[in-house]
């Protein structure tokens, strides 16, 4: 069993959910969060009007799933990011679950 974690801007929520379903991940959770990106530039002229730091409406998707489905989702994310070049690409992570009370049949 793996823990699949995906981060994205909130406006990509429907696309990520669709990708999860196509990858065979039928059970997942979504939570909203605020992402921060701080940029520090040594030359103040580059940031004269104060637009250097930003807050972004972001989402986390997560699911306990099989290795195969998690890998399929990572491949989908890579394809999506290649098609749409963005400063804020979708990110995916596969984490090992060492022990759980989760029933493997649900995967």
N, C-alpha and C positions, 0 to 999 in steps of 0.2 A: 504494500500500500504506500502511496505517495501523497504528500500535501502539495497541491497545485495552487500557487498564488499568482495573481495577475493584477498589475496596476495599470491605470489608464486615466486619461482625462474623462470627466463625467460625460462629455458629449459623445464619447465612443461606447457608452454603456450598452446600447442595443446591439451594436456590431460585435462586441466581445461576447455577449450572451448568445448571439447567433453562432459565433465560432465555437463556443463551448458545446452547444447542442450538436453541431456538425461533427465535432471531434468525439462524440459519444459520451460526453460528460453531462449526464442528465440531472444530477443533483449538485447544486452549488449554492453558495451564499454570496451576497453582495452587500458591501457597506460603503457609505460615503465618508469622505475625509477631505481635509484641506491640505493640499501640498504646498510647500514653500520652495522657492528657488532663489537663493541669494547669490548675487553676482557682485563681486567687489572689483572695481576697476581702479587702477592706480592713478589714472588721469581724470580728474574731476570734470574736465570739459566733455568727456564721453558720456557723462551722466548729469548734465547740467540741470535738467528739469525733474530729477528724482525718480526716474522710471526704472531703476536698477533692480529692485527686489520685487518679487511677485508672489501672489497667492493664487492658487488654482484649485478649482473644484475637481476633485479626483475621486476615483473609486478603487476599491479592492474587491476582487472576486477570489473566492477560495473554495476548494473542494478536496475531499479525500477521495482518491480515485486510483485506478491501476496505473502502472508504469506506461503501458501501451497508450492509454487515453491521454495521459499527461504529455507524453512525447508528441502525440498527434497534435495536441493543442499548441505546443511550443513551435512546431513546424508551421501551423496556421498563423501564429503571431509573426514569425519571421517573414512569411509571404506577405502578410498585410503590411508590415513595416517597409518591405522592399517596394511595394506598389505605391505607398503614400509616404513620401519623405516628410518627416515632421520633426520639429524641435522637441516634441514630447511623444515619442513612440510608445506603443503598448509594450509593457515589460512582463515577462513570464519567468517563474521560478519553480523548480521541482525540488521538494525537500523530502528527505527520507523520514518515515515514521517508524521509530524503533519498536514501539510497543503501544497497543491500544486495546480497547474493549469493543472496537468496531467489528461488525460482522462482515467478513470478506465477501459473502454472497451478494451484498449490496453494491459492490463495485461493478 
